[in-house]
């Protein structure tokens, strides 16, 4: 079950688990997605932080690409 039901529910900085929960994918799939795509992220030591506004921009940009 997703922890977040809308983009507005997301915190301003997402963890990989937050991203996975919102997208409805596993933690492993989320890490693979980060490795294989250009999702904006910051690495802070061992932690990966995804800024919410850049994540939303990435979703919108890629949703538009899939429509073409």
Beta strands, then each sheet from edge to edge (+ up, - down):
strand 1: 13-14
strand 2: 42-44
strand 3: 47-51
sheet 1: 1+ 3- 2+
end
